[in-house]
Amino acid sequence: MQACGSADSHPRPEIELWFELETGCNLACRFCYNFWKDGSAPVPLRSATQSVVSALRKLLGVVRCSQIAFSGGEPLLRQDLEEIIASISDYDVPAVVTTNGSLLTADRIRSLMGVGVRRYQVALHSHLAETHDMLSGGASWKAAVKAMVLAREAGATVTPVFVATRLNMGHFPETVLLAARLGMKRVVFNRFVPTGLGIRNRKEIGVPTDEELIPVVVEANAVARQHSMRIELGVPIAIPGGSIEGLTQSELTSCPVERGQRRWTLGSDLTLRRCNQSGNNIGSVMDDGLRELLSELEGARDRGVPHHTSVRNCQILSSGLVAISVH
């Protein structure tokens, strides 16, 4: 079987995959984006090991994949996580485990390292334990910090992930400083998008505006510069040109949702979705969804990759709608 990155007379289209492998979670984050948690949709099917392996192998047989981020829910609740990752080792796809950190013990790190996992994203929503734990819906700050230290000591790359609500957005510069002291080199900053459980809690925790977030990012950028760190904005923020010039340590982003997009979400039920904040899907990776994906990617290649000269706002935040549909 041909490996993911090997030469091919007909180069396969490339994607980046966010795989929501597990629907369950041992916490109840107030901002959780899982679309079914607002009660508007049933919990997606949790596919069995062999079904997951078959789906991934089918997908990786026709596309190149720059990385797969295994998320949830909480992916470490799946005892077959290592088996699944090992089953696609032939494709040479970097695996990232995205976790709240509470289950990332030294033994689990060794187990995951054994199947090639060298990268983790770990939730860290404040430099203060009480704020992080309140937003996470359970005591997890100490475990998350310990997990990051253990993973880094094991030789893995660890990236803290901060979700900014009105309650904690001002904590981000201090959280960047904490991450630097823990030896981290990169932090992801995700503004809160009210979907899933976040819809129920939006009034309590608050949805920050661009204007409120810009000074937070500017201050955090200064901290990152002092410690040679990078800040990755995971959700778009409309930042004026004058401010952008000073954000030397920050990487901006745009909404990726459009026909021919490269970033995709794979649900635990093996359906392909344009956005992890929305339940809309194009079908199963085992049949119609894969055909639609390939058709879009090949069409985009024929047209050329679109070039966006400005930040494209999150469609959910712009429209106030949870559903995303691209025709």
C-alpha positions in Angstrom: 0.0 0.0 0.0 1.3 3.4 -0.9 2.3 5.7 1.9 0.7 9.0 2.5 3.7 11.1 1.4 5.1 9.0 -1.4 5.5 10.0 -5.0 2.6 9.6 -7.3 2.1 10.3 -11.0 -1.3 11.7 -10.1 -0.7 13.6 -6.9 -3.5 13.1 -4.5 -5.3 16.1 -2.9 -4.1 17.1 0.6 -6.3 17.6 3.6 -5.9 18.2 7.3 -8.2 16.1 9.5 -9.9 16.8 12.9 -11.2 13.4 14.0 -13.8 13.5 16.8 -13.2 9.9 17.7 -15.0 9.8 21.0 -18.4 11.4 21.9 -18.0 10.9 25.7 -16.1 13.1 28.1 -15.1 13.1 31.7 -15.6 16.9 32.0 -18.5 19.3 31.1 -16.8 22.4 29.7 -19.2 25.3 29.7 -18.1 26.3 26.2 -18.1 22.8 24.7 -18.7 23.1 20.9 -19.9 19.5 20.3 -23.0 20.3 18.2 -25.3 17.7 19.8 -24.8 19.0 23.4 -27.4 21.8 23.0 -30.0 19.0 22.7 -30.9 19.8 19.0 -29.5 16.5 17.7 -28.9 13.0 18.9 -25.4 11.9 20.1 -23.6 10.6 17.0 -22.8 6.9 16.7 -19.5 5.9 18.3 -17.9 3.7 15.7 -16.2 0.5 16.6 -12.5 -0.1 16.3 -12.5 -2.0 13.0 -15.0 0.4 11.4 -12.7 3.4 12.3 -9.6 1.6 11.0 -11.4 0.7 7.7 -12.6 4.3 7.3 -9.2 5.8 7.9 -7.5 3.4 5.5 -10.1 4.1 2.8 -9.6 7.9 3.2 -5.8 7.8 3.4 -5.8 5.6 0.3 -7.1 8.5 -1.8 -5.9 11.7 -0.1 -2.6 12.9 1.4 -3.0 14.0 5.0 -0.8 16.6 6.6 -2.0 15.6 10.1 -4.8 14.0 12.0 -5.9 15.5 15.3 -7.7 12.9 17.4 -10.2 14.7 19.6 -13.6 14.2 21.1 -15.3 14.4 23.6 -12.2 13.1 25.3 -10.2 10.8 23.0 -8.2 9.2 25.9 -11.5 7.5 27.0 -11.0 5.2 24.1 -8.8 2.3 25.1 -8.4 1.4 21.4 -6.8 4.8 20.6 -3.3 3.3 20.3 -4.6 0.4 18.1 -6.3 2.9 15.8 -3.2 5.1 15.5 -0.9 2.1 15.0 -3.2 0.8 12.2 -2.4 3.8 10.0 1.3 3.9 10.6 2.0 2.8 7.0 0.7 6.2 5.8 3.2 8.3 7.8 0.6 10.8 9.0 1.5 12.9 12.0 -1.0 12.2 14.9 -1.9 14.9 17.4 -3.9 14.0 20.5 -6.2 16.8 21.7 -7.1 16.3 25.3 -8.2 18.0 28.5 -5.2 16.4 30.1 -6.9 14.8 33.1 -6.3 11.3 31.8 -2.9 11.8 30.2 -0.8 9.9 32.7 2.9 8.9 32.4 1.8 5.3 31.5 -0.6 6.6 28.8 2.1 8.9 27.4 4.5 5.9 27.1 1.8 3.9 25.4 1.0 6.6 22.9 4.7 7.3 22.3 5.0 3.6 21.4 2.7 4.0 18.4 4.4 7.2 17.3 2.4 10.0 19.0 4.8 13.0 19.5 2.4 15.9 19.6 -0.3 16.9 22.1 -2.8 19.8 22.5 -3.8 20.2 26.1 -6.6 22.5 27.4 -5.3 25.4 29.6 -7.9 28.1 30.0 -6.3 30.2 32.7 -3.2 30.6 34.9 -5.6 30.2 37.8 -6.8 26.8 38.7 -10.2 27.9 40.0 -11.0 29.8 36.7 -9.9 26.9 34.5 -11.8 24.3 36.6 -15.0 26.4 36.6 -15.0 26.7 32.8 -14.1 23.0 32.5 -16.9 21.9 34.7 -14.6 19.8 36.8 -11.2 19.9 38.6 -8.6 19.4 35.9 -6.1 22.3 36.0 -3.5 20.5 38.1 -3.8 17.3 36.1 -3.5 19.3 32.8 -0.4 21.1 34.0 1.1 17.8 35.2 0.3 16.1 31.9 2.0 18.9 29.9 5.1 18.6 32.0 5.2 14.8 31.7 4.6 14.8 28.0 7.3 17.4 27.4 9.8 15.4 29.6 9.0 12.4 27.4 10.1 14.3 24.4 6.8 15.2 23.0 5.7 18.6 21.6 3.0 20.1 23.8 0.7 23.0 22.8 -1.7 24.5 25.4 -5.1 25.5 24.1 -6.9 28.4 25.6 -10.6 29.1 24.9 -11.4 32.8 25.5 -14.8 33.8 27.0 -15.6 37.1 28.7 -14.8 35.5 32.0 -11.2 34.5 31.3 -10.0 36.4 28.2 -8.0 38.8 30.4 -6.1 35.8 31.8 -4.5 34.9 28.4 -1.3 37.0 28.8 -0.6 35.4 32.2 -1.4 31.9 30.7 1.1 32.5 27.9 3.7 33.3 30.6 2.8 30.1 32.5 3.2 28.1 29.4 6.6 29.6 28.8 7.7 28.7 32.3 6.5 25.2 31.6 8.8 25.1 28.6 6.1 25.4 25.9 6.9 27.1 22.6 3.4 27.6 21.1 -0.1 28.4 22.5 -3.4 28.1 20.6 -5.9 31.0 21.3 -9.5 30.0 20.4 -12.2 32.7 20.9 -15.4 31.2 22.2 -17.9 30.3 19.5 -21.4 29.6 21.1 -22.3 26.2 19.7 -23.2 22.9 21.5 -23.2 23.3 25.3 -21.8 26.8 24.7 -25.3 27.9 23.5 -26.8 27.0 26.9 -24.0 28.9 28.7 -23.3 31.9 26.5 -25.0 34.4 28.7 -23.1 33.2 31.8 -19.6 33.0 30.3 -20.0 35.7 27.5 -19.0 35.9 23.9 -16.1 38.4 23.4 -16.1 40.8 20.5 -13.2 41.5 18.2 -12.7 44.8 19.9 -12.5 43.2 23.3 -10.0 40.5 22.1 -7.6 42.7 20.2 -5.9 44.3 23.3 -5.7 40.9 24.9 -3.9 39.4 21.9 -1.6 42.5 21.7 -0.6 42.1 25.3 -0.1 38.3 25.0 2.0 38.9 21.9 4.4 41.0 23.9 4.7 38.2 26.5 5.3 35.7 23.7 8.0 37.9 22.2 9.9 38.1 25.4 9.9 34.2 25.7 10.3 33.4 22.0 6.9 31.8 21.8 4.3 31.6 19.1 0.5 32.3 19.4 -1.8 30.6 16.9 -5.2 32.1 16.6 -7.5 29.1 16.0 -10.6 31.2 15.3 -10.5 34.4 13.2 -10.3 37.8 14.9 -10.7 40.9 12.7 -7.6 42.8 13.6 -6.9 46.2 12.0 -3.8 46.5 9.9 -2.0 48.8 12.3 -2.3 46.2 15.1 -1.4 43.3 12.8 2.0 44.8 12.1 3.0 44.6 15.7 1.8 40.9 16.2 5.2 39.5 15.4 4.6 36.3 17.4 1.0 35.7 16.4 -0.4 33.6 13.5 -3.7 34.8 12.2 -6.3 32.5 10.7 -9.4 32.7 8.5 -12.6 30.6 8.4 -11.7 27.6 6.2 -15.3 26.8 5.2 -15.8 26.9 1.5 -16.0 24.5 -1.5 -12.7 22.8 -2.0 -11.5 23.5 1.6 -8.5 21.6 3.0 -9.5 21.3 6.6 -12.2 18.8 7.4 -13.8 17.2 10.5 -14.5 13.5 10.7 -17.2 12.6 13.2 -17.3 9.5 15.4 -20.1 8.2 13.1 -17.6 8.6 10.2 -19.4 11.4 8.5 -17.4 14.3 7.0 -18.2 17.8 8.1 -16.9 21.2 7.0 -16.7 22.6 10.5 -16.3 21.0 13.9 -18.8 23.6 15.3 -21.6 22.4 13.0 -23.5 19.1 12.6 -24.0 19.5 8.9 -22.2 16.8 6.9 -21.6 15.7 3.3 -22.0 12.0 4.0 -20.0 9.0 5.2 -16.4 8.6 4.4 -17.3 5.0 3.5 -19.4 6.2 0.5 -21.1 9.4 -0.6 -19.1 11.7 1.6 -15.8 10.5 0.3 -16.9 10.9 -3.3 -18.1 14.4 -2.6 -14.8 15.3 -0.9 -12.7 14.1 -3.8 -14.9 15.9 -6.3 -14.6 19.2 -4.4 -10.8 18.8 -4.0 -10.2 17.9 -7.6 -12.4 20.8 -8.7 -10.5 23.2 -6.4 -7.2 22.0 -7.9 -8.5 22.6 -11.4 -9.6 26.1 -10.5 -6.5 26.9 -8.5 -6.3 27.4 -4.8 -8.3 30.6 -3.8 -6.2 33.4 -2.5 -7.8 35.4 0.3 -6.2 38.8 0.9 -8.0 39.4 4.2 -9.2 37.5 7.3 -12.4 35.7 6.6 -14.6 35.8 9.7 -16.1 32.7 11.4 -19.4 32.2 9.6 -21.2 31.2 12.8 -20.1 34.3 14.7 -20.9 36.5 11.6 -24.4 35.1 11.0 -25.4 34.0 14.5 -26.3 30.6 12.9 -25.2 27.2 14.1 -25.6 25.5 10.7 -23.0 25.9 8.0 -23.8 24.9 4.4 -21.6 25.5 1.3 -23.1 24.7 -2.1 
